[in-house]
Amino acid sequence: LYKSSSHIFPKQAFSYVIAYILIGVDKYAPLMHNFIMNDAIKEKYSRAPHKPGVYIFYGKRGEHLYIGKARDIKKRLASYIFGEAPSPRIAAMLRNAVELDWIITDNELEALILEANLIRQYKPRYNVELRDDKRYPYIKITNEPFPRLTIARRKSNDGALYFGPYADRTGAVRLMRLIRRLFRIRICKYELPPKRKLRACILFDIGRCLGPCIGACTEEEYARAVDEVVMFLKGKRTELLDRLRAQMEQAADEMRFEEAARLRDTISELSKLLVPQKMDSDLGDRDFVGLAVGGGIGVAMIFRVRQGAMIARQTVPLTVPRKVNVSEALTEFLLRFYSQDPDMPPEILVSDMPTEKEEVERTLSDIRGRRVTIKVPQRGEKYETMKLVLRNAELIHGELIIQKKKVHIPYGVLELERLLNIPRTPNRIEAFDISNFGSDTIVASMVQFVAGRANKQGYRHYKIKTVIGQDDFASMREVVFRRYRRLLDEGKQLPDLILVDGGKGQLSAALQSLDKLGLKGKIPVVAIAKRLDELYLPGKSEPVSLPKDSAAIRLLQRIRDEAHRFAITYS
């Protein structure tokens, strides 16, 4: 503290130290975190713009520590530097941050979307992250002239409508089949309108598709059916049933009796499905959001109530840094979850009051185009419903904690982290090998190990496209670039460690490709030489030898051998 403060307040520095010791952290914490913060960050702050955008704090190795969005970047950064004592999480982040940067956007909504994409891509240590869990699928209505109905594993910024996530894939598939039967939306992947004449499929023949591929319906008729699907998924039962009854009466008046009968059957089935559940009709249109956190894991449970009926229960797993409390986690969850929600209600009831409540309400209101309020229910039916929501969240959170404790990380993985001095446990390792099949065919393999075990679903073969002749270095550059450009484009998880088969040349080639992608220094890379106990590391001219009996070197040998074995299976 003395060293940090003496160059700012030289005369008072010693007094601050004594006061801190005698009085304690609470009173002097605002002053403390200002002293501890890196001077380069304070200098960069002085040039920050009064514009909306995203700000990024970096660590010593260039890794992303924290990504946030702001309506006014300079004002938000000022709250870190000159504001009151930050939360333990933010205080820890500021102690480790050595660099600051920002990206300006046109408005706050663009900043919110960019923030979510960057967090998904870089997985900063101090951010709350919505986990990409394939167990929780979405129903997707594509953005096309004749939209398709499909199951999606994650949301994308592609203009499509997403509903969910749903508790399990089986339930989502059943719901999609019901929608297809009632509303006859297509599931085929044809590009419509078609460039050539198509034949009707069996779904059209049995009355489960409107047949836009053969011109059996107009674009307006199909759009009306899509609107009805959206109303159904949003739980607008009264409006939907009234609309279908009007269509049935019109069909009967026009003596289209077959169509009228079909609509009658649809109305009958929907009336049974959309009967209000055991909830007070006074609940109207609102979401109940309960959040349970602990052990680095969080679970958000959402009960969606429309016109007094609960139409959906959604479970969203989160990765929550250990120093984050429920209110902080809830703030980040609400902003990111509802930023792409096509069915945001006017009121969101929460288990705990989020930090920066007014800002969250304003941001969500801007997205919705109408006012959104956030409240914590205190009594009555809403309070009892929230207790049920929170109990569900806590039960699932407990299950995830148990599952996490069951995961065993082999000693070789932990030893590798220690011996290589890398920033995180290399739980996910990807290894590359180049194989030459004659003079014309060069093939690369990529194998993936998770928690020390082969994950064969993550294996890939690559046929080298840009290299003429046998050039292992150029081939390594190509395959590493192709692999991680794709992961970045798709927002998928990056590995904790990259292993390349070869020496300094192959290592240098891999690093060049990572540098082009802006990833150099952000993913540890190591090359394993022909002599099995030697490794080449970035920045070291000579190879590093590990003990031959170490679990770490045996793990790397096994991964390298598997990459070579997989490469020669290419056909």
DAZI-V231821 format. One record per residue. N is the residue number from 1. RES is the residue in three letters. D_FIRST is the distance of its C-alpha to the first C-alpha in whole Angstrom. Layout:
N:RES:D_FIRST  N:RES:D_FIRST
This chain:
1:LEU:0  2:TYR:4  3:LYS:5  4:SER:5  5:SER:6  6:SER:8  7:HIS:11  8:ILE:11  9:PHE:11  10:PRO:12  11:LYS:14  12:GLN:12  13:ALA:8  14:PHE:9  15:SER:11  16:TYR:8  17:VAL:7  18:ILE:10  19:ALA:11  20:TYR:9  21:ILE:11  22:LEU:14  23:ILE:15  24:GLY:13  25:VAL:12  26:ASP:15  27:LYS:15  28:TYR:11  29:ALA:11  30:PRO:13  31:LEU:10  32:MET:7  33:HIS:10  34:ASN:10  35:PHE:7  36:ILE:7  37:MET:11  38:ASN:13  39:ASP:14  40:ALA:18  41:ILE:18  42:LYS:17  43:GLU:20  44:LYS:22  45:TYR:22  46:SER:23  47:ARG:26  48:ALA:27  49:PRO:30  50:HIS:31  51:LYS:33  52:PRO:34  53:GLY:33  54:VAL:31  55:TYR:27  56:ILE:26  57:PHE:22  58:TYR:22  59:GLY:21  60:LYS:21  61:ARG:24  62:GLY:25  63:GLU:26  64:HIS:26  65:LEU:23  66:TYR:24  67:ILE:27  68:GLY:28  69:LYS:30  70:ALA:30  71:ARG:33  72:ASP:31  73:ILE:28  74:LYS:26  75:LYS:26  76:ARG:25  77:LEU:22  78:ALA:21  79:SER:21  80:TYR:18  81:ILE:16  82:PHE:17  83:GLY:18  84:GLU:18  85:ALA:16  86:PRO:17  87:SER:19  88:PRO:18  89:ARG:20  90:ILE:18  91:ALA:15  92:ALA:15  93:MET:17  94:LEU:15  95:ARG:12  96:ASN:16  97:ALA:17  98:VAL:18  99:GLU:21  100:LEU:22  101:ASP:26  102:TRP:29  103:ILE:32  104:ILE:34  105:THR:37  106:ASP:40  107:ASN:39  108:GLU:37  109:LEU:40  110:GLU:39  111:ALA:36  112:LEU:36  113:ILE:39  114:LEU:37  115:GLU:33  116:ALA:36  117:ASN:37  118:LEU:34  119:ILE:32  120:ARG:36  121:GLN:36  122:TYR:32  123:LYS:31  124:PRO:27  125:ARG:25  126:TYR:24  127:ASN:27  128:VAL:30  129:GLU:33  130:LEU:37  131:ARG:38  132:ASP:41  133:ASP:43  134:LYS:47  135:ARG:48  136:TYR:48  137:PRO:50  138:TYR:51  139:ILE:54  140:LYS:54  141:ILE:57  142:THR:57  143:ASN:57  144:GLU:60  145:PRO:63  146:PHE:65  147:PRO:61  148:ARG:61  149:LEU:60  150:THR:58  151:ILE:55  152:ALA:52  153:ARG:49  154:ARG:46  155:LYS:46  156:SER:46  157:ASN:46  158:ASP:50  159:GLY:51  160:ALA:53  161:LEU:53  162:TYR:51  163:PHE:51  164:GLY:49  165:PRO:48  166:TYR:50  167:ALA:50  168:ASP:52  169:ARG:54  170:THR:57  171:GLY:57  172:ALA:56  173:VAL:59  174:ARG:61  175:LEU:60  176:MET:61  177:ARG:64  178:LEU:65  179:ILE:64  180:ARG:66  181:ARG:69  182:LEU:69  183:PHE:68  184:ARG:69  185:ILE:66  186:ARG:66  187:ILE:64  188:CYS:66  189:LYS:64  190:TYR:66  191:GLU:65  192:LEU:67  193:PRO:69  194:PRO:71  195:LYS:72  196:ARG:75  197:LYS:77  198:LEU:76  199:ARG:77  200:ALA:76  201:CYS:75  202:ILE:76  203:LEU:73  204:PHE:75  205:ASP:78  206:ILE:77  207:GLY:76  208:ARG:72  209:CYS:71  210:LEU:72  211:GLY:73  212:PRO:71  213:CYS:72  214:ILE:76  215:GLY:76  216:ALA:77  217:CYS:74  218:THR:73  219:GLU:70  220:GLU:70  221:GLU:71  222:TYR:68  223:ALA:66  224:ARG:67  225:ALA:67  226:VAL:63  227:ASP:62  228:GLU:64  229:VAL:62  230:VAL:59  231:MET:60  232:PHE:61  233:LEU:57  234:LYS:56  235:GLY:58  236:LYS:60  237:ARG:63  238:THR:65  239:GLU:65  240:LEU:65  241:LEU:68  242:ASP:70  243:ARG:70  244:LEU:71  245:ARG:74  246:ALA:75  247:GLN:75  248:MET:77  249:GLU:80  250:GLN:80  251:ALA:81  252:ALA:83  253:ASP:85  254:GLU:85  255:MET:87  256:ARG:84  257:PHE:85  258:GLU:83  259:GLU:80  260:ALA:80  261:ALA:80  262:ARG:77  263:LEU:75  264:ARG:77  265:ASP:76  266:THR:72  267:ILE:72  268:SER:73  269:GLU:71  270:LEU:68  271:SER:69  272:LYS:69  273:LEU:65  274:LEU:64  275:VAL:65  276:PRO:62  277:GLN:60  278:LYS:59  279:MET:57  280:ASP:58  281:SER:59  282:ASP:57  283:LEU:54  284:GLY:55  285:ASP:53  286:ARG:49  287:ASP:47  288:PHE:45  289:VAL:42  290:GLY:40  291:LEU:37  292:ALA:36  293:VAL:33  294:GLY:32  295:GLY:31  296:GLY:30  297:ILE:34  298:GLY:35  299:VAL:38  300:ALA:40  301:MET:43  302:ILE:45  303:PHE:48  304:ARG:50  305:VAL:53  306:ARG:55  307:GLN:58  308:GLY:57  309:ALA:57  310:MET:55  311:ILE:56  312:ALA:53  313:ARG:50  314:GLN:47  315:THR:45  316:VAL:42  317:PRO:39  318:LEU:36  319:THR:33  320:VAL:30  321:PRO:26  322:ARG:26  323:LYS:23  324:VAL:25  325:ASN:27  326:VAL:31  327:SER:30  328:GLU:28  329:ALA:30  330:LEU:33  331:THR:32  332:GLU:32  333:PHE:35  334:LEU:37  335:LEU:36  336:ARG:37  337:PHE:40  338:TYR:42  339:SER:41  340:GLN:44  341:ASP:46  342:PRO:50  343:ASP:50  344:MET:47  345:PRO:49  346:PRO:48  347:GLU:46  348:ILE:44  349:LEU:43  350:VAL:40  351:SER:39  352:ASP:35  353:MET:34  354:PRO:32  355:THR:29  356:GLU:30  357:LYS:34  358:GLU:35  359:GLU:34  360:VAL:35  361:GLU:39  362:ARG:39  363:THR:38  364:LEU:41  365:SER:43  366:ASP:43  367:ILE:44  368:ARG:47  369:GLY:48  370:ARG:48  371:ARG:46  372:VAL:44  373:THR:43  374:ILE:40  375:LYS:41  376:VAL:40  377:PRO:44  378:GLN:44  379:ARG:48  380:GLY:51  381:GLU:52  382:LYS:49  383:TYR:47  384:GLU:49  385:THR:49  386:MET:45  387:LYS:45  388:LEU:48  389:VAL:45  390:LEU:42  391:ARG:44  392:ASN:46  393:ALA:42  394:GLU:41  395:LEU:44  396:ILE:43  397:HIS:40  398:GLY:41  399:GLU:43  400:LEU:41  401:ILE:38  402:ILE:41  403:GLN:42  404:LYS:38  405:LYS:39  406:LYS:42  407:VAL:41  408:HIS:40  409:ILE:38  410:PRO:40  411:TYR:39  412:GLY:39  413:VAL:37  414:LEU:34  415:GLU:35  416:LEU:35  417:GLU:32  418:ARG:30  419:LEU:33  420:LEU:32  421:ASN:28  422:ILE:29  423:PRO:26  424:ARG:29  425:THR:32  426:PRO:35  427:ASN:37  428:ARG:39  429:ILE:40  430:GLU:43  431:ALA:45  432:PHE:47  433:ASP:50  434:ILE:53  435:SER:57  436:ASN:60  437:PHE:63  438:GLY:65  439:SER:65  440:ASP:64  441:THR:62  442:ILE:59  443:VAL:57  444:ALA:53  445:SER:52  446:MET:49  447:VAL:48  448:GLN:45  449:PHE:44  450:VAL:42  451:ALA:41  452:GLY:43  453:ARG:46  454:ALA:48  455:ASN:48  456:LYS:51  457:GLN:51  458:GLY:48  459:TYR:51  460:ARG:52  461:HIS:54  462:TYR:54  463:LYS:57  464:ILE:56  465:LYS:57  466:THR:56  467:VAL:57  468:ILE:60  469:GLY:61  470:GLN:59  471:ASP:55  472:ASP:53  473:PHE:50  474:ALA:51  475:SER:52  476:MET:48  477:ARG:47  478:GLU:49  479:VAL:49  480:VAL:45  481:PHE:45  482:ARG:48  483:ARG:46  484:TYR:42  485:ARG:44  486:ARG:46  487:LEU:43  488:LEU:41  489:ASP:44  490:GLU:44  491:GLY:41  492:LYS:41  493:GLN:39  494:LEU:38  495:PRO:38  496:ASP:35  497:LEU:36  498:ILE:39  499:LEU:42  500:VAL:44  501:ASP:47  502:GLY:47  503:GLY:46  504:LYS:44  505:GLY:46  506:GLN:46  507:LEU:42  508:SER:42  509:ALA:44  510:ALA:42  511:LEU:39  512:GLN:41  513:SER:42  514:LEU:39  515:ASP:37  516:LYS:40  517:LEU:39  518:GLY:35  519:LEU:35  520:LYS:34  521:GLY:31  522:LYS:31  523:ILE:33  524:PRO:33  525:VAL:37  526:VAL:38  527:ALA:42  528:ILE:44  529:ALA:47  530:LYS:50  531:ARG:49  532:LEU:48  533:ASP:45  534:GLU:43  535:LEU:41  536:TYR:40  537:LEU:36  538:PRO:35  539:GLY:34  540:LYS:35  541:SER:39  542:GLU:40  543:PRO:41  544:VAL:39  545:SER:41  546:LEU:40  547:PRO:42  548:LYS:45  549:ASP:45  550:SER:42  551:ALA:42  552:ALA:40  553:ILE:42  554:ARG:45  555:LEU:44  556:LEU:43  557:GLN:47  558:ARG:48  559:ILE:47  560:ARG:48  561:ASP:52  562:GLU:52  563:ALA:51  564:HIS:54  565:ARG:56  566:PHE:55  567:ALA:56  568:ILE:59  569:THR:60  570:TYR:60  571:SER:64
